[in-house]
């Protein structure tokens, strides 16, 4: 028996069984100057947080 926990960052494509991270581009109206030192950034990539965990159990 093999158990696999999928983290909340993974999305399962049910057709192909591929694992993909969901990424959304967020519009930012405020320039980011402190952390990135790049003023004028217009969008930021963010991972969507999935709250559910999925467990797959395989019997060999």
C-alpha positions in Angstrom: 0.0 0.0 0.0 1.3 3.4 -0.9 -0.1 6.6 0.5 0.6 10.0 -1.1 -0.3 13.3 0.5 -0.8 16.2 -1.9 0.1 19.5 -0.5 -2.4 22.4 -0.7 -0.3 24.0 -3.5 -0.8 21.2 -5.9 -3.8 20.8 -8.3 -4.7 17.5 -9.9 -5.6 17.5 -13.5 -8.1 14.7 -13.4 -7.9 13.9 -17.1 -4.1 13.4 -17.3 -3.1 13.0 -13.6 -0.7 15.9 -13.9 0.2 18.1 -10.9 0.2 21.8 -11.5 0.6 24.8 -9.3 -2.1 27.4 -9.7 -0.6 30.8 -10.3 -2.5 34.0 -10.5 -1.2 37.4 -11.6 -2.3 40.1 -9.2 -2.5 43.7 -10.2 -0.4 45.9 -7.9 -1.2 49.6 -7.8 1.6 50.4 -5.4 5.2 50.2 -6.6 7.4 47.6 -4.8 10.5 49.4 -3.7 11.7 47.9 -0.5 12.1 44.2 -1.1 12.7 44.0 -4.8 14.3 47.4 -5.4 12.3 47.6 -8.6 10.0 50.6 -8.6 7.0 50.5 -10.9 6.1 46.8 -10.8 2.5 46.4 -12.1 1.8 42.8 -11.4 2.9 40.1 -9.0 2.6 36.3 -9.3 1.0 34.6 -6.4 0.3 31.0 -5.7 -3.4 30.3 -4.9 -3.8 28.6 -1.5 -5.9 25.5 -1.7 -7.3 24.6 1.7 -8.1 20.9 0.9 -5.7 18.0 1.0 -6.2 15.0 -1.1 -5.0 11.5 -0.2 -4.4 8.9 -2.8 -4.0 5.3 -1.7 -2.6 2.7 -4.0 -2.6 -1.1 -3.4 0.2 -3.0 -5.1 
